[in-house]
Amino acid sequence: MSTDPAGTDIRTGAAEARDAPQADSVSSSAGAPDASPGPVPGTETPDELGPVPRFDVGDDPARAQRLLRLRVMLKAMIAGAACVVVFVFFSAFLSDDGTEDTLPGYRVPVDDIQPGETRMLTWDGRAVVVHRRTPEQIRLLEDADETLRTRLRDPDSARSEQPEAMRDALRSKEPEWFVAIGLGTDYGCPVAWLPPEPAPFAGAPWPGGFADSCRGSRYDLAGRVYAGQYADRNLVVPPHSVIDGVLLLGG
């Protein structure tokens, strides 16, 4: 066995030196705090977050009464909204599809209107134009040639609204009486009688007719719109008849 000058056993010292760091490491590991990662924020379980707070209103009768009223009001609002949805849904199926509501009948004397005169009436909130045609105006409509027909957008009223029995050149039951809804067929503006004048229109002197008060679309003596106008349909002719000088609208 070898010894150093101080008398210390070299092998014994080396063994002690080799064992010393291990002891320090063990000691250091035992005394250090746990470095393992904790739970990621937002992923804690209910137990880790603590007990769920409870809101007890048993000790506050007034607050409990308010909450009860709020619940009742909320349920009533939901029930009301459901009733509205059901009503609209069934109304859409039970209503008439593509048919117009029938307006109440309306009688008005017109025997005081002279030939060539026009009168505006109001029928259930709708403007109605009544024109008593002269024999010359009736002849112009009945004897219209192909040249005049080409000046009209819908000469046969195929795309326009009127009773089937009035789908002809006169668009009326009695030749001298022309009756129509007095609103243009583009913007729904009132129409007015435009008397004959020598100034040319559509290649000929204006024979008289109706004009839209908004954009000036012109209609002939039977309410048929001329070609090249803003409107694309003839004036609407409602069901009507004239008996003994009395106009009966609808009914």
Secondary structure as GFF3:
##gff-version 3
##sequence-region A 1 251
A	DSSP	alpha_helix	10	31	.	.	.	ID=ss1
A	DSSP	alpha_helix	46	49	.	.	.	ID=ss2
A	DSSP	alpha_helix	61	94	.	.	.	ID=ss3
A	DSSP	beta_strand	106	109	.	.	.	ID=ss4
A	DSSP	beta_strand	118	123	.	.	.	ID=ss5
A	DSSP	beta_strand	126	132	.	.	.	ID=ss6
A	DSSP	alpha_helix	135	142	.	.	.	ID=ss7
A	DSSP	alpha_helix	146	150	.	.	.	ID=ss8
A	DSSP	three_ten_helix	164	166	.	.	.	ID=ss9
A	DSSP	beta_strand	177	181	.	.	.	ID=ss10
A	DSSP	beta_strand	191	194	.	.	.	ID=ss11
A	DSSP	beta_strand	197	201	.	.	.	ID=ss12
A	DSSP	beta_strand	204	206	.	.	.	ID=ss13
A	DSSP	beta_strand	209	212	.	.	.	ID=ss14
A	DSSP	beta_strand	218	219	.	.	.	ID=ss15
A	DSSP	beta_strand	240	243	.	.	.	ID=ss16
A	DSSP	beta_strand	246	249	.	.	.	ID=ss17
###
